[in-house]
Amino acid sequence: MTRDVLISISGMQVAEEDKNGVELITSGDYFIKNGNHYILYEEIQEDGEGVTKNTIKIRPSGLDIIKRGSFSTHMIFEKDKKNMSCYATPLGELMVGINTNDIHIQEDEDHLNVRVEYSLDINYQHVSQCSIVLDIHSKATADIRLVN
């Protein structure tokens, strides 16, 4: 895979009868170090007032998502393990628990796909069942099509 990549991150959060989805498509940097995949990208805050620098580390045993900026956290996803992390926001801190049910990593020459299923606790209370799909392509081989 080339260093310049296109990143698609989609997530679904299901709480009782509510379903909330989110999707982000952006460009970023990719490299491998010590057998781990790293994806780096930046997010501009919705209010336009700040930037969050994101690092995704994909390793054989799981996934780390690290955010640095006005929103900061280090979330760890490992199958059949519950990991706790502090999620710092401009309005205060939340204790986030992630209990990963399943992780699937598929790697090709110019493509990396990661699917994670997990349950989410906030301040020790179960909030929802969630999923994340990361789809990373080399910019040179990405086939992007916008659908109305």
ABEGO torsion letter per residue (X at the ends): XBABBBBBBBBBBBBEABBBBBBBBBBBBBBBBGGBBBBBBBBBBAAGABBBBBBBBBBAAEBBBBBBEABBBBBBBBBGBBBBBBBBBAAEBBBBBBBBABBBBBBBAABBBBBBBBBBBBGGBBABBBBBBBBBBBAAABBBBBBX
